[in-house]
């Protein structure tokens, strides 16, 4: 199979898997903020990032976020789509670029740790500055925006920071544990039908 076609098919499969995982697994971590739910959607996206690079990871993020926001997570609306794109894009850009430079197991660990920390920090900024506008019906009401920002501020340390650390951390650990197996069969095509005269790609070291 042509490598470009294989890549497109693989990315489509990873995107579809991400949507299925959200549909099957999603639950709140903190009762005080039940609107923040854990889901494993970022695992296939991280796998795609490690396999094809950070830009591919961002593309997967956008596609998955839009489809997810219009289907299985339609209740979260535009805010959910924007938050997923912002959070996961930070994760894959940081993790993907580090792993591209340090293409080893230690490099993968460092990449994922840095990605988790960057995503968590980014979501603190997003929630403090952007979320108040999403949850305020009348944006012209500056007092309401300010009040909602104060409300969000009360959630930053006890809820938003640990939520993102847990969500991104769990997804990163799972990605690290399954990446080689998944990439060997799905990305590098050990299970693809080998065409005559076409040399199969070898798993990354």
MDTraj code that builds the backbone (N, CA, C; nanometers):
import mdtraj as md
import numpy as np

residues = "UNK UNK UNK UNK UNK UNK UNK UNK UNK UNK UNK UNK UNK UNK UNK UNK UNK UNK UNK UNK UNK UNK UNK UNK UNK UNK UNK UNK UNK UNK UNK UNK UNK UNK UNK UNK UNK UNK UNK UNK UNK UNK UNK UNK UNK UNK UNK UNK UNK UNK UNK UNK UNK UNK UNK UNK UNK UNK UNK UNK UNK UNK UNK UNK UNK UNK UNK UNK UNK UNK UNK UNK UNK UNK UNK UNK UNK UNK UNK UNK UNK UNK UNK UNK UNK UNK UNK UNK UNK UNK UNK UNK UNK UNK UNK UNK UNK UNK UNK UNK UNK UNK UNK UNK UNK UNK UNK UNK UNK UNK UNK UNK UNK UNK UNK UNK UNK UNK UNK UNK UNK UNK UNK UNK UNK UNK UNK UNK UNK UNK UNK UNK UNK UNK UNK UNK UNK UNK UNK UNK UNK UNK UNK UNK UNK UNK UNK UNK UNK UNK UNK UNK UNK UNK UNK UNK UNK UNK UNK UNK UNK UNK UNK UNK UNK UNK UNK UNK UNK UNK UNK UNK UNK UNK UNK UNK UNK UNK UNK UNK UNK UNK UNK UNK UNK UNK UNK UNK UNK UNK UNK UNK UNK UNK UNK UNK UNK UNK UNK UNK UNK UNK UNK UNK UNK".split()
xyz = np.array([
    [0.0837, -0.1187, 0.0000],
    [0.0000, 0.0000, 0.0000],
    [0.0880, 0.1246, 0.0000],
    [0.0510, 0.2267, -0.0779],
    [0.1223, 0.3523, -0.0830],
    [0.1324, 0.4128, 0.0564],
    [0.2516, 0.4660, 0.0919],
    [0.2748, 0.5173, 0.2267],
    [0.1820, 0.6337, 0.2606],
    [0.1567, 0.7211, 0.1637],
    [0.0672, 0.8345, 0.1893],
    [-0.0742, 0.7872, 0.2174],
    [-0.1173, 0.6888, 0.1409],
    [-0.2517, 0.6334, 0.1614],
    [-0.2591, 0.5650, 0.2975],
    [-0.1542, 0.4905, 0.3305],
    [-0.1498, 0.4224, 0.4600],
    [-0.1578, 0.5240, 0.5735],
    [-0.0843, 0.6342, 0.5594],
    [-0.0855, 0.7370, 0.6638],
    [-0.2246, 0.7966, 0.6796],
    [-0.2895, 0.8291, 0.5685],
    [-0.4240, 0.8859, 0.5744],
    [-0.5222, 0.7877, 0.6375],
    [-0.5121, 0.6613, 0.5984],
    [-0.6014, 0.5592, 0.6538],
    [-0.5764, 0.5420, 0.8032],
    [-0.4499, 0.5395, 0.8408],
    [-0.4150, 0.5229, 0.9824],
    [-0.4649, 0.6397, 1.0652],
    [-0.4467, 0.7615, 1.0159],
    [-0.4939, 0.8788, 1.0897],
    [-0.6456, 0.8796, 1.1008],
    [-0.7128, 0.8362, 0.9948],
    [-0.8594, 0.8273, 1.0012],
    [-0.9027, 0.7248, 1.1054],
    [-0.8307, 0.6137, 1.1122],
    [-0.8615, 0.5105, 1.2109],
    [-0.8362, 0.5608, 1.3524],
    [-0.7281, 0.6364, 1.3714],
    [-0.6985, 0.6918, 1.5030],
    [-0.8047, 0.7937, 1.5449],
    [-0.8492, 0.8748, 1.4491],
    [-0.9546, 0.9726, 1.4789],
    [-1.0844, 0.9019, 1.5170],
    [-1.1187, 0.7980, 1.4410],
    [-1.2404, 0.7221, 1.4711],
    [-1.2306, 0.6545, 1.6075],
    [-1.1137, 0.5995, 1.6381],
    [-1.0928, 0.5344, 1.7676],
    [-1.1078, 0.6340, 1.8819],
    [-1.0578, 0.7549, 1.8596],
    [-1.0681, 0.8595, 1.9611],
    [-1.2147, 0.8911, 1.9920],
    [-1.2966, 0.9022, 1.8886],
    [-1.4401, 0.9303, 1.9072],
    [-1.5082, 0.8152, 1.9803],
    [-1.4758, 0.6935, 1.9418],
    [-1.5360, 0.5759, 2.0069],
    [-1.4988, 0.5712, 2.1547],
    [-1.3742, 0.6007, 2.1857],
    [-1.3297, 0.5983, 2.3247],
    [-1.4047, 0.7004, 2.4097],
    [-1.4293, 0.8187, 2.3532],
    [-1.5063, 0.9198, 2.4263],
    [-1.6483, 0.8709, 2.4513],
    [-1.7057, 0.8072, 2.3503],
    [-1.8432, 0.7569, 2.3622],
    [-1.8535, 0.6496, 2.4702],
    [-1.7518, 0.5653, 2.4780],
    [-1.7556, 0.4517, 2.5707],
    [-1.7126, 0.4912, 2.7117],
    [-1.6103, 0.5771, 2.7204],
    [-1.5526, 0.6108, 2.8513],
    [-1.5540, 0.7618, 2.8732],
    [-1.6340, 0.8069, 2.9641],
    [-1.6326, 0.9474, 3.0056],
    [-1.7044, 0.9596, 3.1391],
    [-1.6360, 1.0201, 3.2351],
    [-1.6944, 1.0343, 3.3679],
    [-1.6271, 1.1495, 3.4415],
    [-1.6994, 1.2158, 3.5308],
    [-1.6407, 1.3263, 3.6076],
    [-1.5427, 1.2747, 3.7117],
    [-1.4415, 1.3527, 3.7406],
    [-1.3417, 1.3171, 3.8411],
    [-1.3737, 1.3849, 3.9739],
    [-1.4173, 1.5104, 3.9654],
    [-1.4497, 1.5867, 4.0857],
    [-1.5996, 1.6163, 4.0901],
    [-1.6704, 1.5694, 4.1924],
    [-1.8149, 1.5945, 4.2039],
    [-1.8495, 1.7429, 4.2015],
    [-1.7607, 1.8265, 4.2549],
    [-1.7874, 1.9704, 4.2591],
    [-1.7846, 2.0340, 4.1205],
    [-1.7251, 1.9640, 4.0252],
    [-1.7194, 2.0153, 3.8872],
    [-1.7492, 1.8999, 3.7922],
    [-1.8733, 1.8540, 3.7957],
    [-1.9127, 1.7377, 3.7151],
    [-1.9064, 1.7638, 3.5657],
    [-1.8970, 1.8918, 3.5269],
    [-1.8872, 1.9253, 3.3847],
    [-1.7487, 1.8938, 3.3289],
    [-1.6507, 1.8718, 3.4171],
    [-1.5171, 1.8329, 3.3731],
    [-1.5070, 1.6812, 3.3783],
    [-1.5063, 1.6186, 3.2622],
    [-1.5067, 1.4733, 3.2556],
    [-1.3757, 1.4189, 3.1996],
    [-1.3309, 1.3090, 3.2590],
    [-1.2166, 1.2379, 3.2012],
    [-1.2633, 1.1592, 3.0801],
    [-1.1825, 1.1577, 2.9765],
    [-1.2046, 1.0684, 2.8628],
    [-1.0696, 1.0373, 2.8009],
    [-1.0566, 0.9225, 2.7356],
    [-0.9267, 0.8809, 2.6791],
    [-0.9066, 0.9217, 2.5340],
    [-0.9791, 1.0245, 2.4888],
    [-0.9713, 1.0638, 2.3477],
    [-0.8310, 1.1017, 2.3028],
    [-0.7510, 1.1529, 2.3957],
    [-0.6179, 1.2011, 2.3564],
    [-0.5163, 1.0887, 2.3349],
    [-0.5497, 0.9669, 2.3761],
    [-0.4538, 0.8566, 2.3590],
    [-0.4262, 0.8288, 2.2110],
    [-0.5287, 0.8074, 2.1263],
    [-0.5001, 0.7883, 1.9835],
    [-0.4344, 0.9106, 1.9201],
    [-0.4698, 1.0294, 1.9695],
    [-0.4101, 1.1516, 1.9149],
    [-0.2615, 1.1570, 1.9478],
    [-0.2249, 1.1205, 2.0694],
    [-0.0832, 1.1162, 2.1073],
    [-0.0076, 1.0102, 2.0282],
    [-0.0723, 0.8978, 2.0038],
    [-0.0092, 0.7926, 1.9224],
    [0.0183, 0.8462, 1.7819],
    [-0.0797, 0.9145, 1.7253],
    [-0.0605, 0.9749, 1.5932],
    [0.0482, 1.0805, 1.5941],
    [0.0586, 1.1546, 1.7038],
    [0.1621, 1.2574, 1.7172],
    [0.3009, 1.1953, 1.7202],
    [0.3186, 1.0918, 1.8004],
    [0.4485, 1.0250, 1.8078],
    [0.4846, 0.9581, 1.6755],
    [0.3845, 0.9098, 1.6039],
    [0.4106, 0.8398, 1.4787],
    [0.4400, 0.9343, 1.3628],
    [0.3632, 1.0451, 1.3555],
    [0.3698, 1.1310, 1.2369],
    [0.4121, 1.2749, 1.2639],
    [0.4316, 1.3102, 1.3905],
    [0.4781, 1.4446, 1.4214],
    [0.3715, 1.5333, 1.4824],
    [0.4139, 1.6472, 1.5402],
    [0.3216, 1.7354, 1.6108],
    [0.2136, 1.7987, 1.5241],
    [0.2460, 1.8302, 1.3994],
    [0.1445, 1.8911, 1.3131],
    [0.0326, 1.7921, 1.2820],
    [0.0699, 1.6663, 1.2633],
    [-0.0318, 1.5629, 1.2429],
    [-0.1176, 1.5506, 1.3689],
    [-0.0527, 1.5651, 1.4860],
    [-0.1265, 1.5600, 1.6114],
    [-0.2271, 1.6723, 1.6229],
    [-0.1872, 1.7925, 1.5814],
    [-0.2795, 1.9067, 1.5847],
    [-0.3959, 1.8838, 1.4877],
    [-0.3662, 1.8314, 1.3690],
    [-0.4722, 1.8025, 1.2718],
    [-0.5715, 1.7016, 1.3285],
    [-0.5200, 1.5955, 1.3890],
    [-0.6075, 1.4971, 1.4531],
    [-0.6903, 1.5616, 1.5634],
    [-0.6283, 1.6491, 1.6403],
    [-0.6971, 1.7175, 1.7493],
    [-0.8158, 1.7981, 1.6984],
    [-0.7939, 1.8750, 1.5940],
    [-0.9008, 1.9593, 1.5391],
    [-1.0141, 1.8743, 1.4849],
    [-0.9799, 1.7722, 1.4066],
    [-1.0824, 1.6856, 1.3481],
    [-1.1634, 1.6156, 1.4570],
    [-1.0937, 1.5559, 1.5529],
    [-1.1610, 1.4838, 1.6610],
    [-1.2461, 1.5784, 1.7454],
    [-1.1926, 1.6956, 1.7767],
    [-1.2648, 1.7908, 1.8614],
    [-1.3948, 1.8360, 1.7963],
    [-1.3893, 1.8650, 1.6680],
    [-1.5093, 1.9113, 1.5973],
    [-1.6130, 1.7997, 1.5882],
    [-1.5694, 1.6807, 1.5475],
    [-1.6633, 1.5688, 1.5361],
    [-1.7205, 1.5331, 1.6730],
    [-1.6343, 1.5275, 1.7739],
    [-1.6788, 1.4961, 1.9091],
    [-1.7780, 1.6005, 1.9593],
    [-1.7476, 1.7286, 1.9336],
    [-1.8342, 1.8366, 1.9789],
    [-1.9682, 1.8410, 1.9084],
    [-1.9772, 1.7775, 1.7915],
    [-2.1034, 1.7754, 1.7173],
    [-2.1800, 1.6456, 1.7375],
    [-2.1186, 1.5486, 1.8054],
    [-2.1838, 1.4186, 1.8216],
    [-2.1898, 1.3768, 1.9680],
    [-2.0909, 1.3014, 2.0128],
    [-2.0973, 1.2415, 2.1464],
    [-2.0888, 1.3432, 2.2590],
    [-2.0303, 1.4609, 2.2334],
    [-2.0187, 1.5638, 2.3380],
    [-2.0884, 1.6922, 2.2957],
    [-2.1990, 1.6781, 2.2258],
    [-2.2681, 1.7960, 2.1718],
    [-2.3166, 1.8905, 2.2813],
    [-2.3365, 1.8367, 2.4032],
    [-2.3832, 1.9205, 2.5124],
    [-2.2832, 2.0267, 2.5537],
    [-2.1555, 2.0033, 2.5266],
    [-2.0523, 2.1002, 2.5655],
    [-2.0437, 2.2171, 2.4693],
    [-2.1006, 2.2005, 2.3502],
    [-2.1082, 2.3088, 2.2538],
    [-1.9742, 2.3609, 2.2057],
    [-1.9760, 2.4890, 2.1634],
    [-1.8559, 2.5520, 2.1087],
    [-1.7454, 2.5599, 2.2123],
    [-1.7830, 2.5794, 2.3381],
    [-1.6839, 2.5888, 2.4448],
    [-1.6049, 2.4589, 2.4573],
    [-1.6750, 2.3454, 2.4516],
    [-1.6087, 2.2166, 2.4609],
    [-1.5121, 2.1934, 2.3466],
    [-1.5544, 2.2317, 2.2256],
    [-1.4683, 2.2170, 2.1083],
    [-1.3424, 2.3024, 2.1239],
    [-1.3619, 2.4288, 2.1623],
    [-1.2492, 2.5208, 2.1763],
    [-1.1519, 2.4743, 2.2844],
    [-1.2056, 2.4281, 2.3974],
    [-1.1198, 2.3831, 2.5067],
    [-1.0395, 2.2597, 2.4683],
    [-1.1054, 2.1665, 2.3982],
    [-1.0348, 2.0443, 2.3575],
    [-0.9240, 2.0767, 2.2579],
    [-0.9542, 2.1624, 2.1602],
    [-0.8531, 2.1990, 2.0610],
    [-0.7349, 2.2678, 2.1290],
    [-0.7648, 2.3621, 2.2183],
    [-0.6595, 2.4379, 2.2858],
    [-0.5737, 2.3468, 2.3738],
    [-0.6395, 2.2676, 2.4583],
    [-0.5666, 2.1834, 2.5545],
    [-0.4831, 2.0774, 2.4856],
    [-0.5451, 2.0014, 2.3965],
    [-0.4739, 1.8896, 2.3343],
    [-0.3689, 1.9380, 2.2354],
    [-0.3927, 2.0525, 2.1718],
    [-0.2910, 2.1072, 2.0813],
    [-0.1637, 2.1416, 2.1568],
    [-0.1778, 2.1986, 2.2764],
    [-0.0595, 2.2265, 2.3585],
    [0.0123, 2.0962, 2.3917],
    [-0.0646, 1.9970, 2.4337],
    [-0.0077, 1.8669, 2.4705],
    [0.0709, 1.8059, 2.3559],
    [0.0111, 1.8013, 2.2366],
    [0.0770, 1.7330, 2.1247],
    [0.1913, 1.8155, 2.0659],
    [0.1803, 1.9473, 2.0686],
    [0.2894, 2.0296, 2.0162],
    [0.4142, 2.0172, 2.1032],
    [0.3945, 2.0231, 2.2342],
    [0.5095, 2.0122, 2.3248],
    [0.5660, 1.8695, 2.3226],
    [0.4795, 1.7711, 2.3448],
    [0.5250, 1.6318, 2.3481],
    [0.5807, 1.5883, 2.2129],
    [0.5131, 1.6254, 2.1060],
    [0.5561, 1.5842, 1.9727],
    [0.6898, 1.6413, 1.9314],
    [0.7129, 1.7685, 1.9625],
    [0.8399, 1.8307, 1.9248],
    [0.9560, 1.7761, 2.0067],
    [0.9331, 1.7505, 2.1345],
    [1.0403, 1.6938, 2.2169],
    [1.0727, 1.5519, 2.1722],
    [0.9687, 1.4717, 2.1444],
    [0.9916, 1.3331, 2.1027],
    [1.0588, 1.3268, 1.9661],
    [1.0314, 1.4252, 1.8814],
    [1.0943, 1.4278, 1.7495],
    [1.2446, 1.4503, 1.7612],
    [1.2853, 1.5262, 1.8633],
    [1.4273, 1.5528, 1.8857],
    [1.4923, 1.4400, 1.9642],
    [1.4232, 1.3925, 2.0695],
    [1.4768, 1.2852, 2.1540],
    [1.3919, 1.1605, 2.1303],
    [1.4254, 1.0867, 2.0249],
    [1.3433, 0.9734, 1.9800],
    [1.3832, 0.8447, 2.0524],
    [1.3683, 0.8468, 2.1846],
    [1.4017, 0.7309, 2.2671],
    [1.2929, 0.7144, 2.3731],
    [1.3025, 0.6059, 2.4510],
    [1.2060, 0.5867, 2.5591],
    [1.2151, 0.6991, 2.6614],
    [1.3381, 0.7356, 2.6979],
    [1.3560, 0.8463, 2.7915],
    [1.3024, 0.9760, 2.7319],
    [1.3241, 0.9906, 2.6023],
    [1.2720, 1.1086, 2.5344],
    [1.1208, 1.1122, 2.5359],
    [1.0589, 0.9944, 2.5202],
    [0.9126, 0.9864, 2.5231],
    [0.8593, 1.0233, 2.6613],
    [0.9273, 0.9745, 2.7653],
    [0.8863, 1.0077, 2.9029],
    [0.8971, 1.1574, 2.9256],
    [1.0110, 1.2157, 2.8880],
    [1.0308, 1.3597, 2.9035],
    [0.9268, 1.4374, 2.8243],
    [0.9005, 1.3936, 2.7012],
    [0.8041, 1.4615, 2.6147],
    [0.6648, 1.4617, 2.6771],
    [0.6239, 1.3479, 2.7289],
    [0.4902, 1.3368, 2.7865],
    [0.4779, 1.4174, 2.9156],
    [0.5810, 1.4133, 2.9990],
    [0.5779, 1.4921, 3.1228],
    [0.5677, 1.6415, 3.0914],
    [0.6503, 1.6871, 2.9998],
    [0.6473, 1.8294, 2.9615],
    [0.5138, 1.8660, 2.8978],
    [0.4590, 1.7737, 2.8170],
    [0.3292, 1.7983, 2.7549],
    [0.2190, 1.8113, 2.8580],
    [0.2202, 1.7244, 2.9579],
    [0.1198, 1.7289, 3.0643],
    [0.1277, 1.8606, 3.1402],
    [0.2492, 1.9011, 3.1765],
    [0.2666, 2.0247, 3.2520],
    [0.2278, 2.1467, 3.1691],
    [0.2637, 2.1457, 3.0408],
    [0.2298, 2.2579, 2.9532],
    [0.0790, 2.2685, 2.9329],
    [0.0134, 2.1540, 2.9139],
    [-0.1319, 2.1532, 2.8966],
    [-0.2010, 2.2056, 3.0221],
    [-0.1548, 2.1626, 3.1382],
    [-0.2145, 2.2070, 3.2640],
    [-0.1995, 2.3574, 3.2814],
    [-0.0803, 2.4079, 3.2551],
    [-0.0573, 2.5522, 3.2660],
    [-0.1422, 2.6283, 3.1648],
    [-0.1503, 2.5751, 3.0438],
    [-0.2293, 2.6396, 2.9403],
    [-0.3768, 2.6469, 2.9747],
    [-0.4283, 2.5426, 3.0388],
    [-0.5702, 2.5409, 3.0736],
    [-0.6014, 2.6337, 3.1907],
    [-0.5028, 2.6599, 3.2756],
    [-0.5215, 2.7611, 3.3799],
    [-0.5416, 2.8975, 3.3146],
    [-0.4577, 2.9280, 3.2168],
    [-0.4685, 3.0551, 3.1446],
    [-0.6001, 3.0621, 3.0678],
    [-0.6337, 2.9539, 2.9964],
    [-0.7568, 2.9518, 2.9159],
    [-0.8791, 2.9725, 3.0045],
    [-0.8857, 2.8971, 3.1127],
    [-1.0034, 2.9049, 3.1984],
    [-1.0166, 3.0414, 3.2655],
    [-0.9051, 3.0992, 3.3063],
    [-0.9120, 3.2286, 3.3742],
    [-0.9526, 3.3407, 3.2789],
    [-0.8945, 3.3410, 3.1594],
    [-0.9179, 3.4534, 3.0682],
    [-1.0328, 3.4312, 2.9692],
    [-1.0542, 3.3076, 2.9252],
    [-1.1514, 3.2822, 2.8174],
    [-1.2842, 3.2262, 2.8672],
    [-1.2793, 3.1316, 2.9594],
    [-1.4016, 3.0653, 3.0051],
    [-1.5097, 3.1620, 3.0538],
    [-1.4764, 3.2697, 3.1272],
    [-1.5825, 3.3619, 3.1712],
    [-1.6678, 3.4163, 3.0570],
    [-1.6084, 3.4323, 2.9390],
    [-1.6850, 3.4829, 2.8256],
    [-1.7796, 3.3764, 2.7694],
    [-1.7391, 3.2493, 2.7780],
    [-1.8253, 3.1406, 2.7312],
    [-1.9466, 3.1223, 2.8218],
    [-1.9304, 3.1476, 2.9520],
    [-2.0392, 3.1193, 3.0462],
    [-2.1196, 3.2442, 3.0831],
    [-2.0895, 3.3561, 3.0178],
    [-2.1661, 3.4786, 3.0402],
    [-2.2579, 3.5029, 2.9214],
    [-2.3909, 3.4970, 2.9407],
    [-2.4845, 3.5143, 2.8287],
    [-2.4711, 3.6490, 2.7585],
    [-2.4530, 3.7551, 2.8355],
    [-2.4429, 3.8892, 2.7780],
    [-2.3007, 3.9408, 2.7966],
    [-2.2227, 3.9359, 2.6900],
    [-2.0830, 3.9755, 2.6997],
    [-2.0660, 4.1241, 2.7275],
    [-2.1708, 4.2022, 2.7025],
    [-2.1643, 4.3448, 2.7305],
    [-2.1751, 4.3730, 2.8804],
    [-2.2213, 4.2726, 2.9541],
    [-2.2351, 4.2870, 3.0994],
    [-2.1001, 4.2590, 3.1642],
    [-2.0198, 4.3629, 3.1766],
    [-1.8838, 4.3458, 3.2278],
    [-1.8824, 4.2984, 3.3731],
    [-1.9836, 4.3367, 3.4488],
    [-1.9915, 4.2933, 3.5886],
    [-2.0111, 4.1427, 3.5968],
    [-2.0955, 4.0874, 3.5065],
    [-2.1207, 3.9434, 3.5047],
    [-1.9950, 3.8678, 3.4622],
    [-1.9240, 3.9228, 3.3642],
    [-1.7989, 3.8605, 3.3199],
    [-1.6991, 3.8577, 3.4347],
    [-1.6888, 3.9688, 3.5065],
    [-1.5960, 3.9761, 3.6194],
    [-1.6355, 3.8785, 3.7302],
    [-1.7663, 3.8664, 3.7551],
    [-1.8139, 3.7740, 3.8582],
    [-1.7849, 3.6297, 3.8197],
    [-1.8047, 3.5986, 3.6941],
    [-1.7760, 3.4616, 3.6471],
    [-1.6263, 3.4330, 3.6500],
    [-1.5448, 3.5343, 3.6262],
    [-1.4001, 3.5143, 3.6346],
    [-1.3591, 3.4852, 3.7790],
    [-1.4210, 3.5517, 3.8723],
    [-1.3923, 3.5246, 4.0133],
    [-1.4356, 3.3834, 4.0508],
    [-1.5488, 3.3390, 3.9929],
    [-1.5950, 3.2021, 4.0184],
    [-1.4962, 3.1002, 3.9633],
    [-1.4525, 3.1226, 3.8405],
    [-1.3541, 3.0327, 3.7787],
    [-1.2246, 3.0323, 3.8594],
    [-1.1867, 3.1481, 3.9086],
    [-1.0633, 3.1601, 3.9873],
    [-1.0661, 3.0698, 4.1103],
    [-1.1847, 3.0548, 4.1705],
    [-1.1958, 2.9689, 4.2893],
    [-1.1764, 2.8216, 4.2557],
    [-1.1903, 2.7857, 4.1267],
    [-1.1784, 2.6458, 4.0849],
    [-1.0385, 2.6097, 4.0336],
    [-0.9562, 2.7100, 4.0086],
    [-0.8280, 2.6846, 3.9424],
    [-0.7405, 2.5851, 4.0173],
    [-0.7104, 2.6134, 4.1429],
    [-0.6182, 2.5276, 4.2191],
    [-0.6827, 2.3978, 4.2662],
    [-0.8044, 2.4030, 4.3234],
    [-0.8601, 2.2776, 4.3768],
    [-0.9193, 2.1843, 4.2723],
    [-0.9525, 2.2359, 4.1531],
    [-1.0222, 2.1518, 4.0541],
    [-0.9517, 2.1483, 3.9185],
    [-0.9316, 2.2631, 3.8580],
    [-0.8839, 2.2676, 3.7191],
    [-0.7412, 2.2155, 3.7057],
    [-0.6516, 2.2550, 3.7959],
    [-0.5132, 2.2063, 3.7893],
    [-0.5059, 2.0553, 3.8103],
    [-0.5630, 2.0012, 3.9196],
    [-0.5543, 1.8551, 3.9368],
    [-0.6295, 1.7779, 3.8291],
    [-0.7414, 1.8319, 3.7796],
    [-0.8152, 1.7627, 3.6734],
    [-0.7287, 1.7441, 3.5500],
    [-0.6624, 1.8506, 3.5066],
    [-0.5805, 1.8413, 3.3860],
    [-0.4559, 1.7562, 3.4070],
    [-0.3987, 1.7631, 3.5289],
    [-0.2846, 1.6769, 3.5584],
    [-0.3251, 1.5302, 3.5534],
    [-0.4417, 1.4989, 3.6106],
    [-0.4879, 1.3598, 3.6126],
    [-0.5249, 1.3126, 3.4716],
    [-0.6055, 1.3929, 3.4018],
    [-0.6512, 1.3520, 3.2682],
    [-0.5341, 1.3341, 3.1719],
    [-0.4505, 1.4364, 3.1612],
    [-0.3364, 1.4288, 3.0695],
    [-0.2350, 1.3254, 3.1169],
    [-0.2189, 1.3139, 3.2492],
    [-0.1242, 1.2175, 3.3031],
    [-0.1642, 1.0742, 3.2737],
    [-0.2906, 1.0406, 3.2977],
    [-0.3390, 0.9046, 3.2701],
    [-0.3266, 0.8727, 3.1218],
    [-0.3696, 0.9664, 3.0370],
    [-0.3629, 0.9421, 2.8922],
    [-0.2188, 0.9278, 2.8443],
    [-0.1279, 1.0015, 2.9052],
    [0.0130, 0.9929, 2.8673],
    [0.0740, 0.8594, 2.9095],
    [0.0394, 0.8138, 3.0303],
    [0.0907, 0.6848, 3.0778],
    [0.0422, 0.5720, 2.9875],
    [-0.0862, 0.5738, 2.9547],
    [-0.1419, 0.4701, 2.8675],
    [-0.0757, 0.4761, 2.7301],
    [-0.0565, 0.5960, 2.6780],
    [0.0103, 0.6120, 2.5482],
    [0.1496, 0.5512, 2.5513],
    [0.2255, 0.5808, 2.6569],
    [0.3606, 0.5272, 2.6696],
    [0.3597, 0.3745, 2.6723],
    [0.2612, 0.3168, 2.7409],
    [0.2559, 0.1714, 2.7555],
    [0.2139, 0.1000, 2.6270],
    [0.1281, 0.1633, 2.5473],
    [0.0730, 0.0929, 2.4295],
    [0.1336, 0.1387, 2.2973],
    [0.2102, 0.2485, 2.2979],
    [0.2537, 0.3062, 2.1705],
    [0.3296, 0.2085, 2.0813],
    [0.4300, 0.1403, 2.1363],
    [0.5113, 0.0520, 2.0523],
    [0.4289, -0.0591, 1.9897],
    [0.3390, -0.1179, 2.0691],
    [0.2553, -0.2263, 2.0166],
    [0.1608, -0.1749, 1.9091],
    [0.0948, -0.0628, 1.9391],
    [-0.0007, -0.0074, 1.8431],
    [0.0712, 0.0386, 1.7173],
    [0.1837, 0.1086, 1.7332],
    [0.2535, 0.1596, 1.6153],
    [0.3094, 0.0471, 1.5297],
    [0.3505, -0.0609, 1.5942],
    [0.4062, -0.1734, 1.5193],
    [0.3020, -0.2325, 1.4243],
    [0.1789, -0.2434, 1.4728],
    [0.0755, -0.3077, 1.3923],
    [-0.0059, -0.2092, 1.3084],
    [-0.0356, -0.0919, 1.3669],
    [-0.1231, 0.0013, 1.2974],
    [-0.0455, 0.1007, 1.2119],
    [0.0564, 0.1610, 1.2684],
    [0.1305, 0.2646, 1.1979],
    [0.2297, 0.2064, 1.0991],
    [0.3104, 0.1096, 1.1451],
    [0.4142, 0.0541, 1.0584],
    [0.3662, -0.0629, 0.9734],
    [0.2432, -0.1045, 0.9978],
    [0.1778, -0.1939, 0.9043],
    [0.2201, -0.3378, 0.9046],
    [0.2574, -0.3955, 1.0194],
    [0.2911, -0.5377, 1.0200],
    [0.1705, -0.6231, 0.9828],
    [0.0509, -0.5680, 1.0067],
    [-0.0701, -0.6431, 0.9727],
    [-0.1317, -0.5998, 0.8400],
    [-0.0689, -0.4987, 0.7762],
    [-0.1174, -0.4600, 0.6440],
    [-0.0735, -0.5680, 0.5435],
    [-0.1481, -0.5807, 0.4413],
    [-0.1125, -0.6773, 0.3367],
    [0.0109, -0.6271, 0.2637],
    [0.1134, -0.7070, 0.2646],
    [0.2378, -0.6674, 0.2005],
    [0.2271, -0.6836, 0.0504],
    [0.2531, -0.5721, -0.0197],
    [0.2436, -0.5756, -0.1651],
    [0.3763, -0.6217, -0.2247],
    [0.3729, -0.6930, -0.3363],
    [0.4966, -0.7381, -0.4002],
    [0.5871, -0.6200, -0.4336],
    [0.7122, -0.6343, -0.3979],
    [0.8090, -0.5315, -0.4323],
    [0.8090, -0.4121, -0.3410],
    [0.7216, -0.4104, -0.2385],
    [0.7159, -0.2963, -0.1471],
    [0.7738, -0.3375, -0.0136],
    [0.8764, -0.2690, 0.0284],
    [0.9396, -0.2995, 0.1568],
    [0.8618, -0.2350, 0.2688],
    [0.8257, -0.3163, 0.3691],
    [0.7500, -0.2642, 0.4808],
    [0.8391, -0.1811, 0.5716],
    [0.7771, -0.0757, 0.6298],
    [0.8515, 0.0078, 0.7237],
    [0.8811, -0.0708, 0.8500],
    [0.9943, -0.0422, 0.9071],
    [1.0354, -0.1098, 1.0295],
    [0.9955, -0.0270, 1.1501],
    [0.9653, -0.0909, 1.2606],
    [0.9301, -0.0159, 1.3809],
    [1.0436, 0.0756, 1.4245],
    [1.0024, 0.1905, 1.4815],
    [1.1015, 0.2863, 1.5289],
    [1.1746, 0.2297, 1.6502],
    [1.2986, 0.2690, 1.6630],
    [1.3785, 0.2235, 1.7767],
    [1.3697, 0.3286, 1.8876],
])
top = md.Topology()
chain = top.add_chain()
for i, resn in enumerate(residues, 1):
    res = top.add_residue(resn, chain, resSeq=i)
    for name in ("N", "CA", "C"):
        top.add_atom(name, md.element.get_by_symbol(name[0]), res)
traj = md.Trajectory(xyz[None], top)
